[in-house]
Structure formats: C-alpha cells, structure tokens
Amino acid sequence: MRIKTFYAPSMAEALRKVKSEFGRDALIIATRERNGGAAPGFRAKAAVEVVAAVDVENAAGWEESRLPGSAPAAEAAESRQEPCTYSPSWLVKSRESLQSGVRMDREYNEMRRILHSLNRPPALSAASFPDAASYELYQDLVANEVSEWLAFKMLDEARLALPPEGAREQGALRRSVAQVARRLLPAGCGADGLPGKRMVAFVGPTGVGKTTALAKLGARLALLHKKSVLLLTTDSFRIGAVEQLRAYAGLMGLPFRFVQRIADMPRALEESGQRDYVLIDTPGRGQRDLESAAELTDFLRRTPDIERHLVLSATTKSVDMHEIVDRFAVCRPDRLLFTKLDETSTLGPVFNELVRTQKPLSYLSDGQRVPEDLHVPRADQLVDILLNTH
C-alpha cells in the first residue's frame, strides 16, 4: 500500500493530482481545508489537503479512450480534454473513507461533481465528423440522452460497416447504427415473459413504482399464464404500502402475505412452496441510505433461489441512474426493470445503463393499468424507439 498527501489550491486540482499519480484504484483516506500557509515544498498557498492511498499491485493508470485528433495523453490530462472513464467503485470507497461516524455528503457530492466534469468527452462539433449525415445522427442520439462517447463509438462502427456512399446517406447510416445498438444490448429474458425463478424480488429506490410493477407482473402470471401466485411484502417502512399491495391482491383474487421481520422470510418462503410464483415487494430506499436495509440486502445475497429485479424509473437522469445501479449492486440484481416510460421522451439513460451493465432487461412499464401496461421488451423495439426507425 502506498500513501501520499496531496496539496492543491482547490479540490478539483487535488483530485486531478491523485488521479494522475495513483490512477483509477486510488482510495481517498481524508480531506481537509487548510487555513492558509504554503504546503511543504510549495511556494504558493495550498487551500486543500487530500490524503490518498493505492494498492501498489493495482496502481495501473486510468483507462483512456481518445477521439481522433485529440492531444497526446500528457497534454490532454493538463487541458482536461481526454474522455477517461472513472471507476464507480472508487467513488464508493472514497465516500466510505470520508465517513468517520458522521455523514459527509457535501464532500462526496463535490468530488462526484468534479470527477464527472473531468471525465466528460470533449465537445464534438460538425468538424469532428466526416459528413453532415454522421453529425446529424450524432446530435439526434445525444438529444435522446445517449452518452456522447457511446454515440460517437456507435457511429464510428456503423460507418465502417457501410460502403463509402452508404455512410453518407442518412437512412442507411441510421439502420447501420441500429444494428450496432442491437449488438451492444444484452440478451433478453425470453419471449414468454415468465421469470427465470419461482421466487422474484423487486428492489430499488423510492418512488419508482415497484409495488405497481409487481402487481402487474402478478396479474400477468395469474391471468395470462394461469399460474398460482402469492404476493408478499416486507415493506412496513412506507405508509400504506401493505394496504396497497393487499388491495391489489384482493382485486386480482390472489393470496397476500405480510412479513414484518426479515428473519421470518425463510419460513414464509418455505410455506409458500405450493405456489408457482412468489413475488416479493421490498421497501424503497434512497441509493445513499442502503445501510438501513442491510438485513434485507444480506438476505437477498444469501438466497440464490430468488431472482432479483432492480426497478428503475426511465425519467431518471443518466448520471443519477448510474449511481443508483452501482449502489444497488449490493443486492446483486439479476435483471433491470424500467418504469414510467410514458413520462419521458428520451430513452438514452435506459440504453446507456443496459449497455454499461450488460444485465438483461426484464420488463418495461408505461402506465398505471394492471396488467396491460407491463411489457416484455425486445431489443429491436427499444432500438427502434431510440433511433426512430420503426
């Protein structure tokens, strides 16, 4: 382990120094503001002091992905122009290391904001593209909130798959990008719409529609596939959560069970062995408050017979969705389920996260009707909506 103290006039400059010397595996141990005075070996005043560490065996440099015509690595680092990618685990470890009995969200949020700004790809203009068709399609993708770098990479690969004359034609280029996008998406979960395991748990942040999505799935399994289904909730945290799922169960004629203590879950699941499916609703938690659900997350990790669906709202911004998925990784989700597609006009954040995580997409929800508004998606449908090729 190598430990070093970095001094700088600002937090942004200090983090750039840590990143440059220690790379993606750096661990922030402590930060503090200095009350004036020069740091050791510095002529100028240092306003910030950051103590960082790195495992010497893993102290590889940051990954770089350079666009055509970008500056050499040293110059790019200095000008903050190279589109590097940061490690989400590094951010998690950084925040954990900053917690010494008290929450320090202000420092964490500031570091996250700075790192996000440092790692954005350079702004691309029309001069960065070989023709107007490529630049127009790039603008369409970015307007749909596809990440800039992913949009550029898809266009680059799509152009290589076409003859020169086809690469300059908007329709042919759009179809080629659609083919690239389909290849990037993970495999689906099957056309029948049935879960892969008998026990299914929905996890995710507050307000994304987990309970409604679970009721839709229950109705779909019971009414369309004639399966025996038990609706079960552990959510005693949200006011009215138990009554909401109990009401759904009553309307659909499905049995319902409330399990207040996680310690009682193994017995409850064992007693439901005669059911084709057991659908488990869990309390919503903010991605930064998962410590309060440690018992539940530990149970989910230790129970391989449960298929875990991470429920996300399609209205969430890309940077926030990225953080939510990384935080809820402690639950070891098997699949992603997106709700509220009827409340957004951009599917880029959904596409970005599916490509990044390579987790199968289980269902899409686009309304309040039960079960009509829960859909088994196909990759080509998602891409067609994203690229307007349908």
N, C-alpha and C positions, 0 to 999 in steps of 0.2 A: 504494500500500500504506500502510495506517495501522497504527501500532504503539503500544501503550499498556501500561503496567504497572498492574495492579490489586492493591490491598491489602485484606485482609479478616481477620477473626478466625478463619475456618475455610475449608477448601477449598470446601465447599458454597456459602458466601456469595460467595467469589471467582468461582466458575463462574456463579452467578446474575448477577453483575455483568457478566461477559464476555458472557453470553447476552443480557442486557438491552440492552447498548450496541452490540455488534458483530453479533448475530444468528446465524443458522444457519451462515454461512460462516466463522466465526471459526477461527483456527488458533492452538493453544497452542504457544508457542515455548519457554517454560521455566517451571518452577515451583521454588520453594524455600521452606523454612521459615525464619522469622525468629526470632532468638534474643532476643526482647523488644524493647521500644522502640516508639515510635509511628512509623507510616509518615508520609511527607511529607504535610502537610496534614491529618493525623488527630490527634485528641486521645487516642483510645484506642489500646491496643497492637494491632498487626497481626501475627498469627501466620503468615500465608501471603502470599506474593508470587507473582503469576502474570503473565507477560508474554505478551500475545496480539496477534495481527495480523489484519487483514482487508483484502481487496481492496476498495477504495472503490466500484468499479463494481458489486460483487456484495454490498454490505453492506445487503441488504434485511432487514427484520425477520423474526422467526420466524413460521412459519405458525401460525394459531390456529384452533381448532375448538371453539366454545363450546357447551356444553349449555344448554338452556332454563333461564332463571333464574340463570345464572352471573353473577359480578360483572363490572363493566367491566374492560377489559384491564389498566389500571394497578393496580387493586385485586387482580385475580386474580394478577398477577405477584408482588405483595407477599405474598399469602397462599399461593402455590404451589398454586392450585386450578385454573388453566386447563389443559385437556388439550392441550398443544402436542405437536408431533411433532419429533423431532430428526433430524438428517441423519447416517446411518451413515458417510458419507464423512468427516464432520467428526471422528468418533471415530477413524477410521483415521489421518487426518492428525495428530490430536492425539498418538496413540501414537507415530507415526513421528518426530514432532518431539521427543519425550521420550527418544528413543534416541540417545545420544552414545557409541557404542561399547559400551555395556552395556545389558542388558535392564532395563526399569523397569516390570515387570508390576504391582508393588504400586500405583504411582501410577495406572497405566492402569485397573486394576480398580476402584480407589476412585472415579475420575472416572466410569467407566461405571456404577457402582452409584448414584452421586449423580444422574447425569443420568437414569437410569431412574426413580428415585424422583420426581424433579422433574416428569417428563413423564407420569406416570400420570394417567388421568382421575379426576375426583372420584368418591368412593364414592357409588353411587346407592342410595337407599332406595326403599321402596314409594311414598313421597310423590312421587318423581320420575316416576311413571308414571300414566297416566290411569285404569287399571283393574287389577284383580288378574291378569287373563289375561296382560297385557303383562309385568307384573313377574315372574310365574311362569316365563314363557318366557325372559325375560332371565336369570333365575337358572339355568335349565337350560343355556343357552348358555355362560354364564361357568363353570359347573361342568364343562362339557366343554372348558374352557380356550380358548374363543373369546375374543379380546381384548374388554375391556369396551366400548371405543369402537366397535368393529366390530359387536358385538352390539346396542348401542343404535341405531346407524345402520340396521342391517337391520330392526329392529323399527319404527323410525320410518317407513321406506319401505314396509314391509309394511302398516302401518296405513293409510297414505294410499291404498293400492290397494284397500281394502275399504270397503264401506258402514259407517256407524256401528255398526249392530247386529252385523255380521260381525266388526268389530275387537275386540269384547268376547267373542267365542266362541273358546275355546282351539283347537279343531280347525281352524277357518277361518284363524285367525291363524298357526298353525304351518305350514299349507300355503302361505300367502302369504309367510312368511319363507323357506320352502324355494325358492319361485320367485325371490325376491330373491337368495338364496345362489347359485343356479344361474347367474344372470346375472353375478354377480361373478366366478365362476371362469373361468379362461382356456380357450380352445378345447382340446379333447383332441388326441390324436395319431393318430386313426383306429381304426376297429373291428377291422382285420385284425391289429393287434399287431405289425406289421413296422416296424423302424426306418426313419427317413427317408433315411438314407445307408448306403452299403455298409460303411464303417468306423465303429465305435462304441466310444467310450472311456468307462469308468466311473471317476469321480473322487469323492473325498470323504474325510472324516476316518476315523480308525482305528476299527475295531470295529463298523462299521455293516452289514457283510455284503456288501461289494462283490463279492468273489470268488464267493460262493454265488449272488448275484443274476445275475452274469454267466454262471455255469454254467447256471442256469435258463433264461436267455434263449437260450443256445446250444442247449440241448436242445429248447426250444420251436421254434426256427427249423429245426433239423435233423429232428426227429421229426414235428412237426405240419405244417410248411410245406415239408418235403423240400428244404431249402436246403443248399448246401455251406458249411460254417462252419469257420473257423480260430480257435482260442483262443490268444491271445498275451498274455504278461505281461511287464511291466518291473519287477516287484516283487522286487528282491533284498534289500529292507530288512527285511521281516518273516520271521522264521524259519519255514520250512516253506511259505511262500507258493507257491513254484514247484512243490513237490511236490503241494500241494493241488490246484492247477489242472490239473497233469499227470494226477493221479488222476481228476479229473472227466472230462477229455478221453478218457482210456483207457476209462472205464466207458461213455461215450456213443459211442465209436468215432470221435472227432473228432481231427483233427490238432492238434498243440500246438507252440508256439514260445516260447522264452525269449529276450528281447532285453535284454542287460545294460546297454548304453550307449544313451542317447537319440540319440546321433549316428548310430547304426546303424538307427534306426527308418525313415527314408525308404526305405532299400534293402529292409528287411524287408517293408514295406507294398507296395512295387513288385513284389516277388517273389510276393506273395500275390494278384496281380491276377486269377487264375483263380477265386478263391473268391467266392461270393455275398456273404458277410459275414465281416468280420474284427472280432472282439470283443477289446478291449484292456483288460486289467486293470492298474491303476496302484497304486503304493504308497500306503497310507493316511498321512495327515499331520494332525496337530492344526491347527486353524484358525489358531493363532498360531505355527506352525512352517513356514509355506509357503515361507520363504526357502530352506530346504534342498531344495525341489523346484522351484527357479527354472528349471532347464533343461527340465524336463517341462512346466511351465506355459507357458513361452515356445514350446515346440514345438506345444502344443495351440492356442495363439493364432495361430500362423503357418500352421496346416494347416486350411483351411476345409473340406476333404473329410471331416473327422472330425466325427461327431455326438457331442457331449459330454453325458453324463448325470451330474448331481450326485446322488449316493446319500446319503440321509439316513435316520436312524432315527426312526420315529414316536414313540419313547419320549423323545426329547429335549425339554427344556423350551423354551417359546416364545422366551424371551429368548436362550437359547444357540443355538437353531436360526436365529434372526435373525442372530446374529453369524457363524455358520458360513457361511450363504448369502452374506453380504456379503463375507467373507474369500475364499471360493472364487470370487468373481466374476472374479478374475484369470485363471481357467481358461476364462472365457466359456462357462459351461454353457448348453446349448440347452433341456434338459428336466430335470425333477426326478423322482427315483425314490425312493419311500419303502419302507423295510423294517420288519420287526418289528411289523407291525400286530397280530399275535397277542399281543404283550407289553404292550399299552397298552389302557386303557379309555376314553381321551379322544382325539378326532381334531382338537380345536381347533387345536393347533400346526400340523398339516398344512394345515388350511383357511386359517389366518392367513397362512402363507407363500405358498400358491398365489395368494391374493388380492393380497398385497403385491407379489410379483414378477411376476405375470401370465405365468409360464413354464408351458408345457404339462406336464401330468402324464403320464409315460410308462408306468410300471408300479407296481403295489403288490405287496409280498411279505408273506406272513403265515404262514410256516412254513419248514421245512427240506427238504420234499420237492422233488425235481427231476424235471420242471419244474412239477408240479401247483400249487405254492404261489406262482407268479408270475402275476399277473392284469393284464389290460388293463382299466383302470377306465373307468367312465362317470361324468360329473359328477353325474347324478341318484343313482347308487349312493352316492357319497361323502356327498352332502347327506342322503340318506335315513338313513344310519347316524348322521350328525352330529345330526340332528333327530328320529331315531326315528320316521320317517314311513313306513317300509316295512312 
